[in-house]
Amino acid sequence: MLIYETQDPAFAASVIDALERAGIDCYRTGGLIAEVPYSDSTICIHIRDAADRLNANEILIKLGAVTDDTDRFPPKWVFVVLAFVAVALAFWITSEWK
């Protein structure tokens, strides 16, 4: 099960080390291969047991992994209100042209 992707080999190594110290069976794939030109630099970190996902995520966050920012966008109701205002404004503008 894929739990994280990074292009930082040092960070990937520290994550693998921390996961193994916590008793989580893990492995990595990808990364630049010196002998293969244009190889992908993305390193994927996997765990073998899905039951370890929560513990693995906690370790990733403690080590400084980038997390999704769920507060990046405003709530959906803001978009609904803006759409309603835009439609009302469009009706008002078209009614003034007559």
Contacts in CASP RR format, 6 or more apart in sequence:
PFRMAT RR
TARGET T0000
AUTHOR 0000-0000-0000
METHOD contacts of the structure
MODEL  1
MLIYETQDPAFAASVIDALERAGIDCYRTGGLIAEVPYSDSTICIHIRDA
ADRLNANEILIKLGAVTDDTDRFPPKWVFVVLAFVAVALAFWITSEWK
1 46 0 8 1.000
1 47 0 8 1.000
1 48 0 8 1.000
1 49 0 8 1.000
1 50 0 8 1.000
1 53 0 8 1.000
2 44 0 8 1.000
2 45 0 8 1.000
2 46 0 8 1.000
3 26 0 8 1.000
3 45 0 8 1.000
3 46 0 8 1.000
3 47 0 8 1.000
3 53 0 8 1.000
3 56 0 8 1.000
3 57 0 8 1.000
3 60 0 8 1.000
4 15 0 8 1.000
4 44 0 8 1.000
4 45 0 8 1.000
4 60 0 8 1.000
4 65 0 8 1.000
5 42 0 8 1.000
5 43 0 8 1.000
5 44 0 8 1.000
5 45 0 8 1.000
6 12 0 8 1.000
6 15 0 8 1.000
6 42 0 8 1.000
6 43 0 8 1.000
6 45 0 8 1.000
6 65 0 8 1.000
7 31 0 8 1.000
7 41 0 8 1.000
7 42 0 8 1.000
7 43 0 8 1.000
8 43 0 8 1.000
9 31 0 8 1.000
9 32 0 8 1.000
9 43 0 8 1.000
11 63 0 8 1.000
11 65 0 8 1.000
12 28 0 8 1.000
12 43 0 8 1.000
12 45 0 8 1.000
14 63 0 8 1.000
15 45 0 8 1.000
15 59 0 8 1.000
15 60 0 8 1.000
15 63 0 8 1.000
15 65 0 8 1.000
16 26 0 8 1.000
16 27 0 8 1.000
16 28 0 8 1.000
16 45 0 8 1.000
18 59 0 8 1.000
18 62 0 8 1.000
18 63 0 8 1.000
19 26 0 8 1.000
19 45 0 8 1.000
19 47 0 8 1.000
19 56 0 8 1.000
19 59 0 8 1.000
20 26 0 8 1.000
22 55 0 8 1.000
22 56 0 8 1.000
22 59 0 8 1.000
24 47 0 8 1.000
24 49 0 8 1.000
24 52 0 8 1.000
24 55 0 8 1.000
24 56 0 8 1.000
24 59 0 8 1.000
25 47 0 8 1.000
25 48 0 8 1.000
25 49 0 8 1.000
25 52 0 8 1.000
26 45 0 8 1.000
26 46 0 8 1.000
26 47 0 8 1.000
26 48 0 8 1.000
26 56 0 8 1.000
27 45 0 8 1.000
27 46 0 8 1.000
27 48 0 8 1.000
28 43 0 8 1.000
28 44 0 8 1.000
28 45 0 8 1.000
28 46 0 8 1.000
29 43 0 8 1.000
29 44 0 8 1.000
29 46 0 8 1.000
30 39 0 8 1.000
30 40 0 8 1.000
30 42 0 8 1.000
30 43 0 8 1.000
30 44 0 8 1.000
31 39 0 8 1.000
31 40 0 8 1.000
31 41 0 8 1.000
31 42 0 8 1.000
31 43 0 8 1.000
32 39 0 8 1.000
32 40 0 8 1.000
32 41 0 8 1.000
33 39 0 8 1.000
47 53 0 8 1.000
47 56 0 8 1.000
61 67 0 8 1.000
END
